[in-house]
């Protein structure tokens, strides 16, 4: 009996090992099955993000995107549609005292770069698709920014004007409506 007992243990142990190996194989196969779609999604998302970063980086460099982060007025003339405004600014009374950003971007850091990003995205889309009005026209939001810039730089003068006439009667005055060609000749 004693010799029979070790054999039965060996037999039980090999059955247990066989069951354990089969269970382990099933677990590995199940994990691999679960990883398959997850791994595929990870690779697909990585490739998509890589393509977007590559195309975006190329476009940023090709379109001289870094120049738009500066205050250089020549950056605004990177697009042919702005050439007339740039040349008009060079001949205007504000040429010596203001750049494009002084009049067309808010004076606070976040507002300035938010407006530049918003305009850059809209202009990129419009110029890439060809869906824009020529000559270019200012948007309502950018007109408000420009009006605010006039009032910021000329606060003493506009405060004196706002106290009389239309503003005193509750009607809003617009610097840009009357002085449209000050920043760049039209």
ABEGO torsion letter per residue (X at the ends): XAAAAAAAAAAAAAAAAAAAAAAAAAAAAAAAAAAAAAAAAAAAAAAAAAAAAAAAAAAAAAAGAAAAABABAAAAAABAAAAAAAAAAAABAAAAABBAAAAABBABAAAAAAAAAAAAAAAAAAAAAGBBBOBBBBBAAAAAAAAAAAAAAAAAAAAAAAABEAAAAGBBBBAAAAAAAAABBX
